[in-house]
């Protein structure tokens, strides 16, 4: 028995539609699988690259670590000319002063840049007129595009002379305060931990500003409107609605800036003074960081275990950076959870 012509057309149309749906579903599944595999491969590649970098630095540092011992590097004398293939004691490659220099320069830079960066981000996102907002955003982002060596030249030509009055004030007043005066003792020769910290704070500013501004923009409108409805002023809205909600994001921005500061090399090298003979407890004194000593001495390392010891310094810098990032993630996660419970 033959099927009516109209019925046959409907059946054919249904079969065509079903086939098209199956092909579409198959293509979608194939595309999803490809995308998932590409994402998985990218993640694995990043992890593999990190492991490869750590392994390379550690393997290059191993001869020096075996010769002197791991813990023998934790002192404050760096004297490559005293190194010997025959002797392993004392170790002339102490790196404690470089760890201290890296930490103190980064901490001072963050003390300067975080309040300024958060304040600028708040102004752009909450106070600034719309006509100026885009211009200010672009200008702050341009700071990140300035090469490190330009910051270094600016520090030498402009910042170091400009810091002399402030350094004189610290020597004459703050240095006389019992307990903390040692951090401000002179003499001040220009190239110093203070100069490196100020240059570094300016370099970190774009990171803190950009991330904080994005965090402030995610605050729900309802929070602001509720504070306004209760009669809050602009400052009260910021203090009670914006800042509490954004606290974890601001902390994350600060730690990202700190990670950027820990590894900065050229600009810091140009203005810190590069004193490798010991720890300068005064911020007006000269010092060195893990990155600056590597940049200064790597091309001229010709003493026994000199290059290998520079790799030890590089490995210490990697460990320091990784520890800071892990701590940052833990703190941000806990603060985010606390903010979620509070809201």
C-alpha positions in Angstrom: 0.0 0.0 0.0 1.5 3.3 -1.1 1.8 6.2 1.4 -0.1 9.4 0.6 2.1 12.0 -1.0 1.5 14.6 1.9 2.3 11.9 4.5 5.5 10.9 2.6 6.7 14.5 2.6 6.2 14.8 6.3 8.1 11.6 7.0 11.0 12.7 4.8 11.0 16.1 6.5 11.1 14.5 9.9 13.9 12.1 8.9 15.9 15.0 7.5 15.4 17.1 10.6 16.4 14.1 12.8 19.5 13.5 10.8 20.5 17.2 10.9 19.9 17.2 14.7 22.2 14.1 15.1 24.9 15.7 13.0 24.7 19.0 14.9 24.9 17.1 18.2 27.8 15.1 17.0 29.7 18.2 15.9 28.9 19.9 19.2 30.2 16.9 21.2 33.3 16.8 19.0 33.9 20.5 19.4 33.5 20.3 23.2 35.9 17.4 23.4 38.5 19.3 21.3 38.1 22.4 23.4 38.3 20.4 26.7 41.5 18.6 25.5 43.1 21.9 24.5 42.3 23.4 27.9 43.7 20.3 29.6 46.8 20.4 27.5 47.3 24.1 28.2 47.1 23.5 31.9 49.5 20.6 31.8 51.9 22.7 29.7 52.0 25.5 32.2 52.6 23.1 35.1 55.3 21.3 33.1 57.0 24.6 32.2 57.1 25.6 35.9 58.5 22.3 36.9 61.1 22.4 34.1 62.2 25.9 35.2 62.5 24.9 38.8 64.4 21.7 37.8 66.8 23.6 35.5 67.7 26.3 38.2 68.1 23.6 40.9 70.2 21.4 38.7 72.5 24.3 37.8 72.8 25.2 41.5 73.4 21.6 42.6 77.3 21.6 42.3 77.5 24.6 44.6 75.0 23.1 47.0 76.9 19.8 47.1 80.3 21.5 47.6 79.3 23.9 50.4 76.1 22.4 51.8 72.6 23.9 51.7 72.6 25.7 55.0 76.1 27.2 54.6 74.6 29.9 52.3 72.7 31.4 55.1 75.1 34.1 56.2 75.9 37.7 55.1 79.3 37.5 53.4 79.5 37.5 49.6 83.2 37.3 48.5 83.6 35.2 45.3 87.4 36.0 45.3 87.8 33.8 48.4 86.2 30.8 46.7 88.3 27.7 46.3 87.8 24.3 44.6 89.8 22.6 47.4 88.0 24.1 50.3 84.3 24.1 51.2 84.6 26.0 54.5 83.9 28.8 55.0 81.4 29.4 52.2 82.1 32.8 50.6 78.7 32.9 48.9 76.3 34.1 51.7 72.9 35.2 50.4 71.1 36.4 53.6 71.7 40.0 52.8 70.1 39.6 49.4 67.1 37.9 50.8 66.8 40.8 53.3 67.3 43.4 50.6 64.6 41.8 48.4 62.2 41.6 51.3 62.8 45.2 52.7 62.7 46.9 49.3 59.5 45.0 48.3 57.8 45.7 51.7 58.6 49.5 51.6 57.4 49.6 48.0 54.1 48.0 48.9 53.6 50.3 52.0 53.9 53.2 49.5 52.0 51.8 46.5 49.0 50.0 48.1 47.4 53.0 49.8 48.1 55.2 46.8 46.9 52.6 44.3 43.7 51.8 46.2 43.0 55.5 46.6 43.4 56.1 42.9 41.3 53.1 42.1 38.5 54.4 44.4 38.7 57.8 42.8 38.4 56.5 39.3 35.6 54.0 40.1 33.6 56.0 42.6 34.3 59.7 42.4 35.9 60.7 39.1 33.6 62.4 36.5 32.7 60.2 33.6 34.5 62.5 31.1 37.8 62.0 33.0 37.4 58.4 33.9 38.6 56.9 30.6 41.5 59.3 30.4 42.8 58.6 33.9 42.4 54.8 33.3 44.5 55.0 30.2 47.2 57.1 31.9 47.5 54.7 34.8 47.7 51.7 32.5 50.4 53.5 30.5 52.7 53.4 33.5 52.9 49.6 33.0 54.1 50.1 29.5 57.2 52.1 30.6 60.4 49.9 30.3 62.2 49.2 33.6 65.4 50.8 32.4 63.5 54.1 31.8 62.4 53.9 35.4 66.0 53.3 36.4 67.2 56.3 34.4 64.5 58.5 36.0 65.5 57.3 39.4 69.1 58.2 38.8 68.5 61.6 37.2 65.4 62.8 39.1 64.5 60.7 42.2 67.9 60.4 43.9 68.5 64.2 44.0 64.9 64.8 45.1 65.2 62.4 48.0 68.2 64.2 49.6 66.0 66.6 51.6 63.8 63.8 52.9 66.9 61.7 53.7 68.4 64.6 55.6 65.1 64.9 57.6 65.3 61.2 58.5 68.9 61.5 59.6 68.3 64.5 61.8 65.0 63.4 63.4 63.9 59.8 62.8 67.4 58.4 63.4 67.3 59.7 66.9 64.2 57.8 67.9 65.1 54.9 70.3 64.4 51.4 68.9 63.7 52.4 65.3 66.4 55.0 64.7 68.8 52.5 63.2 66.5 52.1 60.1 67.1 55.8 59.3 70.8 56.3 60.0 73.0 58.0 57.4 75.0 58.8 55.6 72.9 59.0 52.5 74.8 58.7 49.2 71.7 58.8 46.9 71.8 55.2 45.6 70.0 53.4 48.4 67.3 51.0 49.6 65.0 54.0 49.9 65.5 55.1 46.3 65.0 51.5 45.0 61.8 51.2 47.1 60.3 54.4 45.7 61.1 53.5 42.1 59.6 50.0 42.7 56.5 51.4 44.3 55.8 53.5 41.1 56.3 50.4 39.0 53.9 48.4 41.1 51.2 51.1 41.0 49.6 50.1 37.7 49.0 46.5 38.9 47.4 47.6 42.2 45.3 50.3 40.5 44.0 48.1 37.6 43.0 45.1 39.8 41.5 47.2 42.6 39.5 49.2 40.1 38.1 46.0 38.5 37.3 44.7 42.0 35.4 47.9 43.0 33.4 47.7 39.7 32.0 44.3 40.8 30.4 45.6 43.9 26.6 45.0 43.5 24.5 48.1 42.9 22.1 47.1 45.7 24.9 47.5 48.2 25.5 51.1 47.2 21.8 51.9 46.9 21.1 50.5 50.4 23.9 52.7 51.9 22.5 55.7 50.1 19.0 55.0 51.2 20.1 55.0 54.8 21.4 58.5 54.3 25.1 57.7 53.8 27.5 60.2 52.4 29.8 59.3 49.5 32.6 58.4 51.9 30.2 56.4 54.1 29.0 54.5 51.0 32.6 53.7 50.1 33.5 52.7 53.7 30.4 50.6 54.5 29.5 49.1 51.1 32.4 49.2 48.7 35.5 48.4 50.8 34.1 45.5 52.9 32.8 43.7 49.8 36.1 44.3 47.9 38.5 43.5 50.8 39.7 40.2 49.5 40.2 41.5 46.0 42.3 44.4 47.3 44.4 42.0 49.3 44.8 39.9 46.1 45.9 43.0 44.2 48.4 43.9 46.9 50.0 40.4 46.8 50.1 40.4 43.0 51.9 43.7 43.2 54.3 42.2 45.8 55.0 39.3 43.4 55.8 41.8 40.7 58.1 43.7 43.1 60.0 40.6 44.3 61.4 39.8 40.9 62.1 43.3 39.5 65.7 43.6 38.4 67.0 46.4 36.1 65.4 49.5 37.7 66.3 48.3 41.2 69.8 47.4 40.2 70.4 50.9 38.8 69.5 52.8 42.1 70.0 50.4 45.0 73.8 50.8 45.2 74.6 47.1 44.9 76.5 46.6 48.2 77.0 42.9 48.6 79.3 42.9 51.7 76.6 42.7 54.3 73.2 43.8 55.5 72.5 47.5 55.6 69.8 47.9 58.3 69.2 51.5 57.4 67.0 52.3 54.4 69.3 55.2 53.6 72.2 52.8 53.1 73.1 50.8 50.0 72.1 47.2 49.5 71.3 44.5 47.0 68.5 42.1 46.1 68.6 38.5 44.8 67.7 39.7 41.4 70.2 42.6 41.3 73.2 40.5 42.3 72.4 38.0 39.6 72.1 40.8 37.0 75.3 42.4 38.1 77.6 39.4 38.3 76.3 36.7 36.0 78.2 37.8 32.9 81.4 38.3 34.9 81.3 35.2 37.2 84.7 33.6 36.8 85.5 32.3 40.3 84.9 28.7 41.5 81.2 27.9 42.0 80.4 31.6 41.3 77.8 30.9 38.6 76.4 28.0 40.5 76.0 30.1 43.6 74.1 32.7 41.5 71.8 29.9 40.5 71.3 29.3 44.3 70.3 32.9 44.6 67.9 32.5 41.7 66.4 29.3 43.3 65.9 31.2 46.6 64.1 34.0 44.7 61.8 31.4 43.0 61.0 29.8 46.3 60.4 33.2 47.9 58.0 34.2 45.1 56.1 30.8 45.2 55.7 31.1 49.0 54.3 34.6 48.7 51.8 33.5 46.0 50.7 30.5 48.1 50.2 32.7 51.2 48.3 35.2 49.0 45.9 32.5 47.7 45.2 31.2 51.2 44.6 34.7 52.6 42.3 35.7 49.7 40.4 32.5 49.9 39.8 32.9 53.7 38.8 36.5 53.3 36.5 35.8 50.4 34.8 33.1 52.5 34.4 35.4 55.4 33.0 38.1 53.2 30.5 35.6 51.7 29.3 34.6 55.2 29.0 38.2 56.3 26.9 39.1 53.2 
